[in-house]
Amino acid sequence: MSQVLHTPPPTPAPAEDDLAALAARHGLSVSGARPSLREYVQQLWARRHFITAFATAKLTAQYSEAKLGQVWQVATPLLNAAVYYFIFGVLLGTSHGVSDYIPFLVTGVFVWTFTQNSIMAGTRAISGNLGLVRALHFPRAALPISFALQQLQQLLFSMAALVIILLCFGVTPGLAWLLAFPTLLLQFVFNAGVSMVMARMGAKTPDIAQLMPFLLRTWMYVSGVMWSIDATLKHSHMPRLVKTLLEANPAAVYIDLMRFSLIDSFKAHQLPHHVWAYAVGWALLAGAGGFVYFWKSEERYGRG
């Protein structure tokens, strides 16, 4: 006598629409889902105190193990400026035809260091803080923004040494010095935007952090940190496109605006045409574009 076993037919899997309706009925949402752009901005603003405190804490801890401590915030760019002065100003003669070359050089080094360190820190903002990213729920853009803010705080701290150098070389304070504040604000927005772009790229490909020093060093050499773009272009036969690219280079734009603000001998005719339009345009393009680009991958940061 045979016995036929009848297996029940498989239960069909619930449709995706049914699951969505079930989740909506019980007030459930996807964990870690990307919020809307407006909500994301609101979340960032709600955590503004965390961003400021995190930036300050990172700045304080940066040289905590060094015997000279925070002195290195000023000593590092000054030592770089001394090396560049010897190589470029003395050996290569880029100081010829540049009035107040030492204030010119030191200002360029300080302003460039702000951009360089912001981008380097932003590149590692996600990949270097995976423990924090995976442990806490917060808008991830807070990290690259806080690192850019940390570098702004460091620059402001170092500006005391820059002012002393300017005064020692006969530069007198004037109303033009007030232009340094909008310049730094625009540069901060630009740096934060580029940092967010690099943070997303660095989160996906950590090896980019190893490539960035070479790219940034190349960018520095074409940004007029150690030489005058205006003086060089006057006596060169470069194609017009190359001249335009050198003048519109965002790092050069912010450096030249700071020199114009702080150094008496750096006159308006040495600035590229529409320099403030360049400065505002780069800040808006990098700031808004970098923010949206970073937000697009918000739900993927910290996941394997």
C-alpha positions in Angstrom: 0.0 0.0 0.0 1.5 3.2 -1.1 1.1 6.6 0.6 1.3 9.7 -1.5 2.8 12.7 0.3 1.4 16.0 -0.8 3.6 19.0 -0.1 1.8 22.3 0.3 2.4 24.7 -2.5 5.0 27.4 -1.7 3.7 30.6 -0.3 4.3 33.4 -2.7 6.6 36.1 -1.5 4.9 39.3 -0.6 5.1 41.9 -3.3 7.4 44.8 -2.8 4.5 47.2 -2.8 2.8 45.2 0.0 5.9 45.5 2.1 6.1 49.2 1.5 2.5 49.6 2.5 3.0 47.4 5.6 6.0 49.5 6.7 4.1 52.8 6.0 1.1 51.5 8.0 3.3 50.8 11.1 5.4 54.0 10.7 8.6 52.1 9.7 11.4 53.6 7.6 14.5 52.3 6.0 17.4 52.4 8.4 20.2 54.7 7.1 18.1 56.0 4.2 19.3 59.2 2.6 17.1 62.1 3.7 15.9 64.8 1.3 18.4 67.6 0.6 16.3 70.0 2.7 16.1 67.6 5.6 19.9 67.0 5.3 20.6 70.7 5.6 18.4 70.9 8.6 20.1 68.0 10.3 23.5 69.6 9.7 22.3 72.9 11.2 21.0 71.1 14.2 24.4 69.6 14.7 26.4 72.9 14.2 27.6 72.8 17.8 29.0 69.3 17.3 30.8 70.4 14.1 32.4 73.3 15.9 33.3 71.3 19.0 34.7 68.4 16.9 36.9 70.9 14.9 38.2 72.5 18.0 38.9 69.2 19.7 40.8 67.9 16.6 42.8 71.2 16.5 43.7 70.9 20.2 44.8 67.3 19.9 46.7 67.7 16.7 50.0 68.6 18.4 49.2 67.3 21.9 52.1 64.8 21.9 54.7 67.4 20.7 56.8 69.2 23.3 56.2 72.6 21.6 52.5 71.8 21.3 50.4 74.5 19.5 53.5 76.4 18.5 53.8 74.1 15.6 50.6 75.6 14.1 52.7 78.7 13.4 56.1 77.1 13.1 55.2 74.7 10.3 54.1 77.2 7.7 56.9 79.5 8.7 59.5 76.8 8.2 57.9 76.0 4.8 58.1 79.7 3.9 61.8 79.8 4.9 62.6 76.7 2.7 60.7 78.2 -0.3 62.4 81.5 0.1 65.8 79.9 0.0 65.0 77.7 -3.0 62.8 80.0 -5.1 63.7 83.5 -3.8 67.4 83.0 -3.6 68.5 80.2 -5.8 65.9 80.5 -8.6 65.5 84.3 -8.3 61.7 84.4 -8.4 61.9 87.4 -5.9 63.2 89.7 -8.7 60.5 92.2 -9.6 58.3 91.4 -6.7 58.0 94.1 -4.0 57.9 93.0 -0.4 58.8 89.4 -1.4 58.9 88.0 2.1 55.4 89.2 3.0 54.3 88.2 -0.5 55.7 84.6 0.0 54.6 84.1 3.6 51.0 85.2 2.8 50.9 82.8 -0.1 52.2 79.9 2.0 49.7 80.5 4.8 46.7 80.8 2.5 47.8 77.8 0.4 48.4 75.7 3.5 44.7 76.4 4.5 43.5 74.9 1.2 46.0 72.1 1.1 45.4 70.8 4.6 41.6 71.1 4.3 41.6 68.9 1.2 44.0 66.4 2.6 41.9 66.1 5.8 38.7 65.9 3.8 40.1 63.0 1.7 40.4 60.9 4.9 37.3 62.3 6.6 35.2 59.1 6.1 37.8 56.4 5.5 39.8 57.6 8.6 36.8 57.8 10.9 34.9 54.6 10.1 34.5 53.8 13.8 32.7 57.0 14.4 30.7 56.7 11.1 29.5 53.2 12.0 28.8 53.8 15.6 26.7 57.0 15.5 23.9 58.3 13.2 24.6 61.8 12.0 24.9 63.6 8.7 28.3 62.5 7.4 28.9 65.9 5.8 29.6 67.1 9.3 33.1 65.4 9.1 34.6 67.1 6.0 33.0 70.4 7.0 34.5 70.2 10.5 37.9 69.4 9.1 37.8 72.5 6.9 36.6 74.5 9.9 39.6 73.1 11.9 42.0 74.4 9.3 40.3 77.8 9.3 40.8 77.9 13.0 44.4 77.0 12.6 44.9 79.7 10.0 43.3 82.3 12.2 45.6 81.3 15.0 48.6 81.6 12.7 47.5 85.0 11.4 49.0 86.6 14.5 52.5 85.6 13.2 51.6 86.7 9.7 50.6 90.2 11.0 53.9 90.5 13.0 55.9 89.6 9.8 53.9 92.2 7.8 54.6 94.9 10.4 58.3 94.0 10.6 58.7 94.5 6.9 57.0 97.9 6.9 53.5 96.9 5.8 51.0 99.3 7.5 47.5 98.3 8.5 44.7 99.9 6.6 41.0 99.5 5.7 42.0 97.1 3.0 42.8 94.5 5.7 39.0 94.1 6.2 38.8 92.5 2.8 40.6 89.5 4.3 37.4 88.4 6.1 35.2 87.9 3.0 38.2 86.4 1.2 38.6 83.8 4.0 34.9 83.1 4.1 34.8 82.4 0.3 37.9 80.3 0.6 36.4 78.3 3.4 33.3 77.6 1.4 35.5 76.5 -1.5 37.7 74.3 0.7 34.7 72.7 2.4 33.1 71.9 -1.0 36.3 70.3 -2.4 36.8 68.4 0.9 33.3 66.9 0.5 34.1 65.8 -3.0 37.3 64.2 -1.9 35.7 62.7 1.1 33.2 60.8 -1.1 36.0 59.7 -3.4 38.3 58.7 -0.5 35.5 56.7 1.1 35.2 54.6 -2.0 38.9 54.5 -2.9 41.1 55.1 0.1 44.2 54.9 -2.1 43.4 58.4 -3.3 44.8 59.8 -0.1 48.2 58.5 -1.2 47.9 60.3 -4.5 46.7 63.6 -3.2 50.1 65.0 -1.9 51.5 64.8 -5.5 48.4 66.4 -7.0 48.4 69.2 -4.4 52.1 69.8 -4.8 51.6 70.3 -8.6 48.7 72.6 -7.9 50.8 74.6 -5.5 53.5 75.2 -8.1 51.1 76.6 -10.7 49.2 78.8 -8.1 51.8 81.6 -7.7 52.6 80.7 -4.1 56.3 81.3 -4.6 56.2 83.5 -7.7 54.2 86.3 -9.2 51.7 85.2 -11.8 51.2 88.8 -12.9 55.0 89.5 -13.3 55.6 86.3 -15.1 52.7 86.6 -17.6 53.8 90.1 -18.5 57.1 88.9 -20.0 55.9 85.6 -21.4 54.5 84.4 -24.7 52.2 81.8 -23.3 48.9 81.1 -25.2 46.0 83.2 -24.0 44.2 80.0 -22.8 47.1 79.2 -20.5 47.2 82.7 -19.1 43.4 82.6 -18.4 43.7 79.2 -16.7 46.5 80.5 -14.4 44.6 83.6 -13.5 41.3 81.8 -12.9 43.0 79.1 -10.8 40.9 79.2 -7.5 44.0 78.8 -5.3 45.7 81.7 -7.0 42.5 83.8 -6.8 42.2 83.5 -3.1 46.0 84.0 -2.5 46.1 87.1 -4.7 43.0 88.6 -2.9 44.7 88.0 0.5 47.9 89.7 -0.8 45.9 92.6 -2.1 44.1 92.9 1.2 47.2 92.8 3.4 50.2 94.1 1.4 50.4 97.7 0.4 52.7 97.1 -2.6 50.3 94.5 -4.1 48.1 96.7 -6.3 44.8 96.2 -7.9 46.3 96.0 -11.4 48.1 92.8 -10.3 44.8 91.1 -9.8 43.1 89.3 -12.7 40.0 90.9 -14.2 36.8 90.0 -12.4 38.7 88.5 -9.5 35.8 88.8 -7.1 33.5 87.1 -9.6 36.0 84.3 -9.8 36.2 84.1 -6.0 32.4 84.0 -5.5 31.9 81.7 -8.5 34.4 79.1 -7.3 33.0 79.2 -3.8 29.4 78.6 -5.0 30.4 76.0 -7.5 32.6 74.0 -5.1 30.4 74.6 -2.0 27.0 73.8 -3.5 28.3 71.2 -6.0 30.5 69.4 -3.5 27.6 69.3 -0.9 25.1 67.8 -3.4 27.8 65.3 -4.7 28.5 64.2 -1.1 24.9 64.0 -0.1 24.1 61.7 -3.1 26.1 58.8 -1.4 25.0 59.6 2.2 23.5 56.1 2.8 26.6 54.3 1.6 29.3 55.8 3.9 30.7 53.3 6.4 29.3 50.2 4.7 31.5 47.5 3.4 
